[in-house]
Amino acid sequence: MEDESFSNSESTLVFEACFEINEREANSSIRASFNGLLKDAPGESTAIANGLSQQLIHQINLILPNALVSCEGFNVDLEDAAFLLVQPPAQQALHRAIQERGKTMLVNSGYRTLAQQMLLFNWLNGISPVAEPGKSNHQSGLAIDIEDPRGWEPYLIRHGWYPLAGDPPHFDFDGGGIQDIRRTAILAFQKLWNENHPTEKISEDGAYGPQTAKALNRAPANGFSKAPWDNSPRVLRLSRPMMEGSDVVRLQEKLKATGIAVSTDGLFGVGTEKAVKEFQQKNNLKPDGIVGATTLEYLK
Ligand SMILES: [Zn+2]
């Protein structure tokens, strides 16, 4: 499964103006709750497609288990559209660098899904450097954009994270045991599209061509009606960005049916966490607010 020969070196890296991208996202006031297609999505922040992005992330991990792992619990602060998901060796290295400096790391961008990259490409192509979906280093789970890059640089370099010349906030991980998962990111979308469009299937080849580009633009920003977690549940918890989707709605409806007050907005926020803890307490489960297999079983 692992490609031992893969090196995330300059020959495989694509230059993008991450600084400009991050500025746009930080200054945008438009957030999720857009019901249209990706091609019609307005605004500056790719958070508008967080629903679809979360489906893509889950699908990637179904194809390649543990391809992307979360940095939950790290001393970090995240922008609304920043999924801090990286490959396992990159995660361990990042953890060590943050611990060594003993400061909060402000992350503007981590894993960028194909949906996010499509938005950026639609908004910025011809204006500033932006990679085609599937080509960005951020689709590999080996890239981050951070604040105070020069302050972090020595700590990151010591652990295998290197700055990219000309793109100040951007660092790429190049250590052992990593793989190029950019084709998997494309394949994940293709599978998800086909699952939802049985009469309009596209090739599941992991390549980004005109057919995939067209389908991606026609994908709903909120996510498809058939979601990858329908058959393989994801662990639901309070996280940043907040988890959202049909599985969160189902959870909230079940909690509500047991008599616990909770909104059924499909967003796992503090209210939902509180409701989960209440449910866990009532059922003598560990009240950690995390919905894994056990809590899910009790909710059936
Ligand atoms: Zn970047």
Residues whose N, C-alpha, C, O or C-beta is under 5 A from the ligand:
A	BS01	ZN	C18 I144 D145 H170
